[in-house]
Amino acid sequence: MPVIRKGVIVSGEYDGWVVLVDDDRSGDTGGFYLYFERGPNEGFDYWFENDGQLKSELTEYEISWET
């Protein structure tokens, strides 16, 4: 799965956490994964069927995206 976006949350409960968006539309799930990581042993993920659901979730966080 290719990482299509990477950023860092800059405020709120998950301040400093890394955010990764993976595109699995051509893979097994046919959707998108959203990963939240804080170090090698702490993190969680979400799966979304389509980009509309993904975008809706991303509006909940203030993220500084890499360019």
N, CA, C and O atoms as a Maestro MAE file, in Angstrom:
{
 s_m_m2io_version
 :::
 2.0.0
}

f_m_ct {
 s_m_title
 :::
 protein
 m_atom[268] {
  # First column is atom index #
  i_m_mmod_type
  r_m_x_coord
  r_m_y_coord
  r_m_z_coord
  i_m_residue_number
  s_m_chain_name
  s_m_pdb_residue_name
  s_m_pdb_atom_name
  i_m_atomic_number
  :::
  1 25 0.835 -1.184 0.000 1 A "MET " " N  " 7
  2 3 0.000 0.000 0.000 1 A "MET " " CA " 6
  3 2 0.880 1.247 0.000 1 A "MET " " C  " 6
  4 15 1.761 1.385 0.848 1 A "MET " " O  " 8
  5 25 0.652 2.121 -0.915 2 A "PRO " " N  " 7
  6 3 1.445 3.352 -0.927 2 A "PRO " " CA " 6
  7 2 0.919 4.376 0.079 2 A "PRO " " C  " 6
  8 15 -0.288 4.582 0.205 2 A "PRO " " O  " 8
  9 25 1.845 5.009 0.784 3 A "VAL " " N  " 7
  10 3 1.479 6.132 1.654 3 A "VAL " " CA " 6
  11 2 1.233 7.325 0.745 3 A "VAL " " C  " 6
  12 15 2.126 7.738 0.005 3 A "VAL " " O  " 8
  13 25 0.026 7.883 0.795 4 A "ILE " " N  " 7
  14 3 -0.284 9.009 -0.087 4 A "ILE " " CA " 6
  15 2 -0.179 10.349 0.624 4 A "ILE " " C  " 6
  16 15 -0.075 11.389 -0.025 4 A "ILE " " O  " 8
  17 25 -0.206 10.333 1.962 5 A "ARG " " N  " 7
  18 3 -0.023 11.570 2.731 5 A "ARG " " CA " 6
  19 2 0.591 11.220 4.075 5 A "ARG " " C  " 6
  20 15 0.334 10.161 4.649 5 A "ARG " " O  " 8
  21 25 1.415 12.148 4.559 6 A "LYS " " N  " 7
  22 3 2.011 11.992 5.882 6 A "LYS " " CA " 6
  23 2 2.047 13.359 6.534 6 A "LYS " " C  " 6
  24 15 2.365 14.359 5.891 6 A "LYS " " O  " 8
  25 25 1.720 13.396 7.811 7 A "GLY " " N  " 7
  26 3 1.734 14.658 8.526 7 A "GLY " " CA " 6
  27 2 1.832 14.450 10.018 7 A "GLY " " C  " 6
  28 15 1.960 13.325 10.502 7 A "GLY " " O  " 8
  29 25 1.769 15.560 10.744 8 A "VAL " " N  " 7
  30 3 1.841 15.544 12.202 8 A "VAL " " CA " 6
  31 2 0.677 16.360 12.748 8 A "VAL " " C  " 6
  32 15 0.411 17.465 12.274 8 A "VAL " " O  " 8
  33 25 -0.007 15.822 13.735 9 A "ILE " " N  " 7
  34 3 -1.087 16.546 14.397 9 A "ILE " " CA " 6
  35 2 -0.458 17.641 15.251 9 A "ILE " " C  " 6
  36 15 0.478 17.381 16.007 9 A "ILE " " O  " 8
  37 25 -0.972 18.864 15.132 10 A "VAL " " N  " 7
  38 3 -0.328 20.010 15.778 10 A "VAL " " CA " 6
  39 2 -1.095 20.581 16.974 10 A "VAL " " C  " 6
  40 15 -0.642 21.549 17.585 10 A "VAL " " O  " 8
  41 25 -2.241 20.001 17.315 11 A "SER " " N  " 7
  42 3 -2.959 20.468 18.500 11 A "SER " " CA " 6
  43 2 -3.946 19.405 18.953 11 A "SER " " C  " 6
  44 15 -4.279 18.483 18.209 11 A "SER " " O  " 8
  45 25 -4.404 19.553 20.184 12 A "GLY " " N  " 7
  46 3 -5.416 18.655 20.702 12 A "GLY " " CA " 6
  47 2 -4.848 17.428 21.394 12 A "GLY " " C  " 6
  48 15 -3.660 17.360 21.706 12 A "GLY " " O  " 8
  49 25 -5.718 16.473 21.622 13 A "GLU " " N  " 7
  50 3 -5.388 15.260 22.371 13 A "GLU " " CA " 6
  51 2 -4.221 14.478 21.767 13 A "GLU " " C  " 6
  52 15 -3.437 13.876 22.501 13 A "GLU " " O  " 8
  53 25 -4.101 14.480 20.452 14 A "TYR " " N  " 7
  54 3 -3.058 13.704 19.771 14 A "TYR " " CA " 6
  55 2 -1.928 14.586 19.238 14 A "TYR " " C  " 6
  56 15 -1.267 14.227 18.264 14 A "TYR " " O  " 8
  57 25 -1.708 15.721 19.864 15 A "ASP " " N  " 7
  58 3 -0.643 16.641 19.467 15 A "ASP " " CA " 6
  59 2 0.695 15.899 19.381 15 A "ASP " " C  " 6
  60 15 1.101 15.216 20.322 15 A "ASP " " O  " 8
  61 25 1.370 16.044 18.237 16 A "GLY " " N  " 7
  62 3 2.666 15.413 18.032 16 A "GLY " " CA " 6
  63 2 2.617 14.033 17.410 16 A "GLY " " C  " 6
  64 15 3.657 13.487 17.043 16 A "GLY " " O  " 8
  65 25 1.435 13.458 17.281 17 A "TRP " " N  " 7
  66 3 1.309 12.138 16.674 17 A "TRP " " CA " 6
  67 2 1.480 12.251 15.159 17 A "TRP " " C  " 6
  68 15 1.074 13.240 14.548 17 A "TRP " " O  " 8
  69 25 2.084 11.228 14.568 18 A "VAL " " N  " 7
  70 3 2.250 11.146 13.117 18 A "VAL " " CA " 6
  71 2 0.993 10.531 12.511 18 A "VAL " " C  " 6
  72 15 0.429 9.583 13.057 18 A "VAL " " O  " 8
  73 25 0.563 11.078 11.382 19 A "VAL " " N  " 7
  74 3 -0.609 10.587 10.655 19 A "VAL " " CA " 6
  75 2 -0.154 10.100 9.281 19 A "VAL " " C  " 6
  76 15 0.558 10.807 8.567 19 A "VAL " " O  " 8
  77 25 -0.569 8.894 8.919 20 A "LEU " " N  " 7
  78 3 -0.272 8.328 7.602 20 A "LEU " " CA " 6
  79 2 -1.572 7.926 6.933 20 A "LEU " " C  " 6
  80 15 -2.436 7.320 7.567 20 A "LEU " " O  " 8
  81 25 -1.718 8.258 5.663 21 A "VAL " " N  " 7
  82 3 -2.872 7.839 4.874 21 A "VAL " " CA " 6
  83 2 -2.367 6.868 3.813 21 A "VAL " " C  " 6
  84 15 -1.517 7.218 2.994 21 A "VAL " " O  " 8
  85 25 -2.899 5.642 3.835 22 A "ASP " " N  " 7
  86 3 -2.526 4.621 2.855 22 A "ASP " " CA " 6
  87 2 -3.693 4.348 1.918 22 A "ASP " " C  " 6
  88 15 -4.840 4.229 2.348 22 A "ASP " " O  " 8
  89 25 -3.382 4.251 0.641 23 A "ASP " " N  " 7
  90 3 -4.372 3.967 -0.396 23 A "ASP " " CA " 6
  91 2 -4.370 2.470 -0.679 23 A "ASP " " C  " 6
  92 15 -3.393 1.938 -1.206 23 A "ASP " " O  " 8
  93 25 -5.451 1.793 -0.335 24 A "ASP " " N  " 7
  94 3 -5.576 0.353 -0.582 24 A "ASP " " CA " 6
  95 2 -6.717 0.061 -1.556 24 A "ASP " " C  " 6
  96 15 -7.279 -1.034 -1.549 24 A "ASP " " O  " 8
  97 25 -7.057 1.042 -2.392 25 A "ARG " " N  " 7
  98 3 -8.170 0.835 -3.324 25 A "ARG " " CA " 6
  99 2 -7.925 -0.307 -4.289 25 A "ARG " " C  " 6
  100 15 -8.876 -0.960 -4.720 25 A "ARG " " O  " 8
  101 25 -6.676 -0.564 -4.639 26 A "SER " " N  " 7
  102 3 -6.395 -1.682 -5.545 26 A "SER " " CA " 6
  103 2 -5.950 -2.920 -4.773 26 A "SER " " C  " 6
  104 15 -5.539 -3.909 -5.380 26 A "SER " " O  " 8
  105 25 -6.026 -2.881 -3.454 27 A "GLY " " N  " 7
  106 3 -5.604 -3.998 -2.617 27 A "GLY " " CA " 6
  107 2 -6.768 -4.821 -2.113 27 A "GLY " " C  " 6
  108 15 -7.844 -4.844 -2.712 27 A "GLY " " O  " 8
  109 25 -6.534 -5.495 -1.001 28 A "ASP " " N  " 7
  110 3 -7.523 -6.410 -0.436 28 A "ASP " " CA " 6
  111 2 -8.778 -5.717 0.089 28 A "ASP " " C  " 6
  112 15 -9.878 -6.257 -0.027 28 A "ASP " " O  " 8
  113 25 -8.620 -4.526 0.665 29 A "THR " " N  " 7
  114 3 -9.782 -3.889 1.298 29 A "THR " " CA " 6
  115 2 -10.553 -2.970 0.366 29 A "THR " " C  " 6
  116 15 -11.751 -2.757 0.552 29 A "THR " " O  " 8
  117 25 -9.878 -2.428 -0.631 30 A "GLY " " N  " 7
  118 3 -10.543 -1.528 -1.564 30 A "GLY " " CA " 6
  119 2 -10.844 -0.158 -0.999 30 A "GLY " " C  " 6
  120 15 -11.695 0.555 -1.531 30 A "GLY " " O  " 8
  121 25 -10.159 0.228 0.076 31 A "GLY " " N  " 7
  122 3 -10.432 1.529 0.686 31 A "GLY " " CA " 6
  123 2 -9.164 2.250 1.087 31 A "GLY " " C  " 6
  124 15 -8.142 2.178 0.405 31 A "GLY " " O  " 8
  125 25 -9.249 2.949 2.210 32 A "PHE " " N  " 7
  126 3 -8.130 3.739 2.724 32 A "PHE " " CA " 6
  127 2 -7.881 3.388 4.185 32 A "PHE " " C  " 6
  128 15 -8.820 3.141 4.942 32 A "PHE " " O  " 8
  129 25 -6.614 3.369 4.575 33 A "TYR " " N  " 7
  130 3 -6.229 3.235 5.978 33 A "TYR " " CA " 6
  131 2 -5.719 4.575 6.475 33 A "TYR " " C  " 6
  132 15 -5.025 5.297 5.759 33 A "TYR " " O  " 8
  133 25 -6.069 4.893 7.702 34 A "LEU " " N  " 7
  134 3 -5.575 6.086 8.374 34 A "LEU " " CA " 6
  135 2 -4.887 5.613 9.649 34 A "LEU " " C  " 6
  136 15 -5.527 5.070 10.549 34 A "LEU " " O  " 8
  137 25 -3.567 5.828 9.713 35 A "TYR " " N  " 7
  138 3 -2.767 5.379 10.849 35 A "TYR " " CA " 6
  139 2 -2.364 6.565 11.712 35 A "TYR " " C  " 6
  140 15 -2.018 7.630 11.200 35 A "TYR " " O  " 8
  141 25 -2.412 6.374 13.020 36 A "PHE " " N  " 7
  142 3 -1.939 7.344 13.997 36 A "PHE " " CA " 6
  143 2 -0.827 6.668 14.784 36 A "PHE " " C  " 6
  144 15 -1.024 5.583 15.332 36 A "PHE " " O  " 8
  145 25 0.352 7.307 14.845 37 A "GLU " " N  " 7
  146 3 1.495 6.696 15.520 37 A "GLU " " CA " 6
  147 2 2.167 7.692 16.454 37 A "GLU " " C  " 6
  148 15 2.339 8.868 16.132 37 A "GLU " " O  " 8
  149 25 2.542 7.180 17.623 38 A "ARG " " N  " 7
  150 3 3.379 7.946 18.547 38 A "ARG " " CA " 6
  151 2 4.439 6.982 19.061 38 A "ARG " " C  " 6
  152 15 4.259 6.306 20.074 38 A "ARG " " O  " 8
  153 25 5.536 6.939 18.341 39 A "GLY " " N  " 7
  154 3 6.604 6.007 18.684 39 A "GLY " " CA " 6
  155 2 6.340 4.628 18.109 39 A "GLY " " C  " 6
  156 15 5.290 4.385 17.515 39 A "GLY " " O  " 8
  157 25 7.298 3.726 18.287 40 A "PRO " " N  " 7
  158 3 7.199 2.408 17.660 40 A "PRO " " CA " 6
  159 2 6.176 1.472 18.296 40 A "PRO " " C  " 6
  160 15 5.803 0.469 17.686 40 A "PRO " " O  " 8
  161 25 5.713 1.779 19.513 41 A "ASN " " N  " 7
  162 3 4.834 0.852 20.223 41 A "ASN " " CA " 6
  163 2 3.456 1.405 20.555 41 A "ASN " " C  " 6
  164 15 2.690 0.767 21.277 41 A "ASN " " O  " 8
  165 25 3.138 2.575 20.039 42 A "GLU " " N  " 7
  166 3 1.846 3.174 20.359 42 A "GLU " " CA " 6
  167 2 1.202 3.710 19.093 42 A "GLU " " C  " 6
  168 15 1.802 4.500 18.365 42 A "GLU " " O  " 8
  169 25 -0.023 3.276 18.836 43 A "GLY " " N  " 7
  170 3 -0.727 3.744 17.657 43 A "GLY " " CA " 6
  171 2 -2.053 3.038 17.476 43 A "GLY " " C  " 6
  172 15 -2.389 2.109 18.210 43 A "GLY " " O  " 8
  173 25 -2.794 3.489 16.495 44 A "PHE " " N  " 7
  174 3 -4.064 2.866 16.134 44 A "PHE " " CA " 6
  175 2 -4.379 3.234 14.699 44 A "PHE " " C  " 6
  176 15 -3.707 4.073 14.100 44 A "PHE " " O  " 8
  177 25 -5.404 2.604 14.154 45 A "ASP " " N  " 7
  178 3 -5.757 2.886 12.764 45 A "ASP " " CA " 6
  179 2 -7.258 2.835 12.566 45 A "ASP " " C  " 6
  180 15 -8.008 2.307 13.388 45 A "ASP " " O  " 8
  181 25 -7.667 3.406 11.442 46 A "TYR " " N  " 7
  182 3 -9.044 3.352 10.963 46 A "TYR " " CA " 6
  183 2 -9.018 2.874 9.520 46 A "TYR " " C  " 6
  184 15 -8.021 3.040 8.817 46 A "TYR " " O  " 8
  185 25 -10.122 2.279 9.084 47 A "TRP " " N  " 7
  186 3 -10.286 1.917 7.682 47 A "TRP " " CA " 6
  187 2 -11.530 2.629 7.172 47 A "TRP " " C  " 6
  188 15 -12.544 2.709 7.865 47 A "TRP " " O  " 8
  189 25 -11.436 3.148 5.937 48 A "PHE " " N  " 7
  190 3 -12.555 3.851 5.311 48 A "PHE " " CA " 6
  191 2 -12.820 3.265 3.939 48 A "PHE " " C  " 6
  192 15 -11.893 2.980 3.181 48 A "PHE " " O  " 8
  193 25 -14.074 3.091 3.633 49 A "GLU " " N  " 7
  194 3 -14.476 2.524 2.349 49 A "GLU " " CA " 6
  195 2 -14.215 3.473 1.189 49 A "GLU " " C  " 6
  196 15 -13.919 3.031 0.079 49 A "GLU " " O  " 8
  197 25 -14.323 4.783 1.442 50 A "ASN " " N  " 7
  198 3 -14.147 5.742 0.347 50 A "ASN " " CA " 6
  199 2 -13.472 7.019 0.849 50 A "ASN " " C  " 6
  200 15 -13.327 7.226 2.053 50 A "ASN " " O  " 8
  201 25 -13.064 7.864 -0.087 51 A "ASP " " N  " 7
  202 3 -12.332 9.075 0.288 51 A "ASP " " CA " 6
  203 2 -13.218 10.103 0.992 51 A "ASP " " C  " 6
  204 15 -12.707 10.936 1.740 51 A "ASP " " O  " 8
  205 25 -14.512 10.064 0.776 52 A "GLY " " N  " 7
  206 3 -15.412 10.970 1.485 52 A "GLY " " CA " 6
  207 2 -15.408 10.708 2.984 52 A "GLY " " C  " 6
  208 15 -15.372 11.646 3.780 52 A "GLY " " O  " 8
  209 25 -15.445 9.448 3.368 53 A "GLN " " N  " 7
  210 3 -15.381 9.084 4.782 53 A "GLN " " CA " 6
  211 2 -14.035 9.480 5.381 53 A "GLN " " C  " 6
  212 15 -13.971 9.996 6.497 53 A "GLN " " O  " 8
  213 25 -12.963 9.236 4.633 54 A "LEU " " N  " 7
  214 3 -11.618 9.600 5.080 54 A "LEU " " CA " 6
  215 2 -11.513 11.107 5.304 54 A "LEU " " C  " 6
  216 15 -11.042 11.548 6.353 54 A "LEU " " O  " 8
  217 25 -11.945 11.890 4.334 55 A "LYS " " N  " 7
  218 3 -11.871 13.349 4.450 55 A "LYS " " CA " 6
  219 2 -12.681 13.855 5.636 55 A "LYS " " C  " 6
  220 15 -12.263 14.789 6.319 55 A "LYS " " O  " 8
  221 25 -13.824 13.251 5.882 56 A "SER " " N  " 7
  222 3 -14.654 13.646 7.015 56 A "SER " " CA " 6
  223 2 -13.916 13.425 8.335 56 A "SER " " C  " 6
  224 15 -13.960 14.281 9.218 56 A "SER " " O  " 8
  225 25 -13.250 12.303 8.474 57 A "GLU " " N  " 7
  226 3 -12.481 12.023 9.695 57 A "GLU " " CA " 6
  227 2 -11.310 12.985 9.847 57 A "GLU " " C  " 6
  228 15 -11.028 13.444 10.953 57 A "GLU " " O  " 8
  229 25 -10.630 13.292 8.755 58 A "LEU " " N  " 7
  230 3 -9.461 14.169 8.819 58 A "LEU " " CA " 6
  231 2 -9.812 15.582 9.268 58 A "LEU " " C  " 6
  232 15 -8.954 16.290 9.794 58 A "LEU " " O  " 8
  233 25 -11.064 16.007 9.068 59 A "THR " " N  " 7
  234 3 -11.459 17.349 9.507 59 A "THR " " CA " 6
  235 2 -11.478 17.470 11.028 59 A "THR " " C  " 6
  236 15 -11.540 18.580 11.556 59 A "THR " " O  " 8
  237 25 -11.425 16.349 11.734 60 A "GLU " " N  " 7
  238 3 -11.440 16.355 13.197 60 A "GLU " " CA " 6
  239 2 -10.090 16.734 13.802 60 A "GLU " " C  " 6
  240 15 -9.995 16.939 15.012 60 A "GLU " " O  " 8
  241 25 -9.047 16.829 12.977 61 A "TYR " " N  " 7
  242 3 -7.686 17.053 13.467 61 A "TYR " " CA " 6
  243 2 -7.041 18.223 12.731 61 A "TYR " " C  " 6
  244 15 -7.319 18.464 11.556 61 A "TYR " " O  " 8
  245 25 -6.173 18.947 13.442 62 A "GLU " " N  " 7
  246 3 -5.359 19.972 12.793 62 A "GLU " " CA " 6
  247 2 -4.021 19.321 12.467 62 A "GLU " " C  " 6
  248 15 -3.253 18.984 13.368 62 A "GLU " " O  " 8
  249 25 -3.744 19.144 11.167 63 A "ILE " " N  " 7
  250 3 -2.577 18.384 10.724 63 A "ILE " " CA " 6
  251 2 -1.682 19.257 9.861 63 A "ILE " " C  " 6
  252 15 -2.149 19.967 8.971 63 A "ILE " " O  " 8
  253 25 -0.393 19.190 10.140 64 A "SER " " N  " 7
  254 3 0.611 19.822 9.287 64 A "SER " " CA " 6
  255 2 1.122 18.739 8.340 64 A "SER " " C  " 6
  256 15 1.863 17.847 8.752 64 A "SER " " O  " 8
  257 25 0.723 18.820 7.070 65 A "TRP " " N  " 7
  258 3 1.068 17.800 6.085 65 A "TRP " " CA " 6
  259 2 2.437 18.059 5.478 65 A "TRP " " C  " 6
  260 15 2.808 19.207 5.231 65 A "TRP " " O  " 8
  261 25 3.190 16.982 5.237 66 A "GLU " " N  " 7
  262 3 4.454 17.094 4.511 66 A "GLU " " CA " 6
  263 2 4.154 17.434 3.060 66 A "GLU " " C  " 6
  264 15 3.119 17.040 2.522 66 A "GLU " " O  " 8
  265 25 5.061 18.166 2.433 67 A "THR " " N  " 7
  266 3 4.862 18.517 1.023 67 A "THR " " CA " 6
  267 2 5.786 17.741 0.130 67 A "THR " " C  " 6
  268 15 5.754 17.911 -1.089 67 A "THR " " O  " 8
  :::
 }
 m_bond[267] {
  # First column is bond index #
  i_m_from
  i_m_to
  i_m_order
  :::
  1 1 2 1
  2 2 3 1
  3 3 4 2
  4 3 5 1
  5 5 6 1
  6 6 7 1
  7 7 8 2
  8 7 9 1
  9 9 10 1
  10 10 11 1
  11 11 12 2
  12 11 13 1
  13 13 14 1
  14 14 15 1
  15 15 16 2
  16 15 17 1
  17 17 18 1
  18 18 19 1
  19 19 20 2
  20 19 21 1
  21 21 22 1
  22 22 23 1
  23 23 24 2
  24 23 25 1
  25 25 26 1
  26 26 27 1
  27 27 28 2
  28 27 29 1
  29 29 30 1
  30 30 31 1
  31 31 32 2
  32 31 33 1
  33 33 34 1
  34 34 35 1
  35 35 36 2
  36 35 37 1
  37 37 38 1
  38 38 39 1
  39 39 40 2
  40 39 41 1
  41 41 42 1
  42 42 43 1
  43 43 44 2
  44 43 45 1
  45 45 46 1
  46 46 47 1
  47 47 48 2
  48 47 49 1
  49 49 50 1
  50 50 51 1
  51 51 52 2
  52 51 53 1
  53 53 54 1
  54 54 55 1
  55 55 56 2
  56 55 57 1
  57 57 58 1
  58 58 59 1
  59 59 60 2
  60 59 61 1
  61 61 62 1
  62 62 63 1
  63 63 64 2
  64 63 65 1
  65 65 66 1
  66 66 67 1
  67 67 68 2
  68 67 69 1
  69 69 70 1
  70 70 71 1
  71 71 72 2
  72 71 73 1
  73 73 74 1
  74 74 75 1
  75 75 76 2
  76 75 77 1
  77 77 78 1
  78 78 79 1
  79 79 80 2
  80 79 81 1
  81 81 82 1
  82 82 83 1
  83 83 84 2
  84 83 85 1
  85 85 86 1
  86 86 87 1
  87 87 88 2
  88 87 89 1
  89 89 90 1
  90 90 91 1
  91 91 92 2
  92 91 93 1
  93 93 94 1
  94 94 95 1
  95 95 96 2
  96 95 97 1
  97 97 98 1
  98 98 99 1
  99 99 100 2
  100 99 101 1
  101 101 102 1
  102 102 103 1
  103 103 104 2
  104 103 105 1
  105 105 106 1
  106 106 107 1
  107 107 108 2
  108 107 109 1
  109 109 110 1
  110 110 111 1
  111 111 112 2
  112 111 113 1
  113 113 114 1
  114 114 115 1
  115 115 116 2
  116 115 117 1
  117 117 118 1
  118 118 119 1
  119 119 120 2
  120 119 121 1
  121 121 122 1
  122 122 123 1
  123 123 124 2
  124 123 125 1
  125 125 126 1
  126 126 127 1
  127 127 128 2
  128 127 129 1
  129 129 130 1
  130 130 131 1
  131 131 132 2
  132 131 133 1
  133 133 134 1
  134 134 135 1
  135 135 136 2
  136 135 137 1
  137 137 138 1
  138 138 139 1
  139 139 140 2
  140 139 141 1
  141 141 142 1
  142 142 143 1
  143 143 144 2
  144 143 145 1
  145 145 146 1
  146 146 147 1
  147 147 148 2
  148 147 149 1
  149 149 150 1
  150 150 151 1
  151 151 152 2
  152 151 153 1
  153 153 154 1
  154 154 155 1
  155 155 156 2
  156 155 157 1
  157 157 158 1
  158 158 159 1
  159 159 160 2
  160 159 161 1
  161 161 162 1
  162 162 163 1
  163 163 164 2
  164 163 165 1
  165 165 166 1
  166 166 167 1
  167 167 168 2
  168 167 169 1
  169 169 170 1
  170 170 171 1
  171 171 172 2
  172 171 173 1
  173 173 174 1
  174 174 175 1
  175 175 176 2
  176 175 177 1
  177 177 178 1
  178 178 179 1
  179 179 180 2
  180 179 181 1
  181 181 182 1
  182 182 183 1
  183 183 184 2
  184 183 185 1
  185 185 186 1
  186 186 187 1
  187 187 188 2
  188 187 189 1
  189 189 190 1
  190 190 191 1
  191 191 192 2
  192 191 193 1
  193 193 194 1
  194 194 195 1
  195 195 196 2
  196 195 197 1
  197 197 198 1
  198 198 199 1
  199 199 200 2
  200 199 201 1
  201 201 202 1
  202 202 203 1
  203 203 204 2
  204 203 205 1
  205 205 206 1
  206 206 207 1
  207 207 208 2
  208 207 209 1
  209 209 210 1
  210 210 211 1
  211 211 212 2
  212 211 213 1
  213 213 214 1
  214 214 215 1
  215 215 216 2
  216 215 217 1
  217 217 218 1
  218 218 219 1
  219 219 220 2
  220 219 221 1
  221 221 222 1
  222 222 223 1
  223 223 224 2
  224 223 225 1
  225 225 226 1
  226 226 227 1
  227 227 228 2
  228 227 229 1
  229 229 230 1
  230 230 231 1
  231 231 232 2
  232 231 233 1
  233 233 234 1
  234 234 235 1
  235 235 236 2
  236 235 237 1
  237 237 238 1
  238 238 239 1
  239 239 240 2
  240 239 241 1
  241 241 242 1
  242 242 243 1
  243 243 244 2
  244 243 245 1
  245 245 246 1
  246 246 247 1
  247 247 248 2
  248 247 249 1
  249 249 250 1
  250 250 251 1
  251 251 252 2
  252 251 253 1
  253 253 254 1
  254 254 255 1
  255 255 256 2
  256 255 257 1
  257 257 258 1
  258 258 259 1
  259 259 260 2
  260 259 261 1
  261 261 262 1
  262 262 263 1
  263 263 264 2
  264 263 265 1
  265 265 266 1
  266 266 267 1
  267 267 268 2
  :::
 }
}
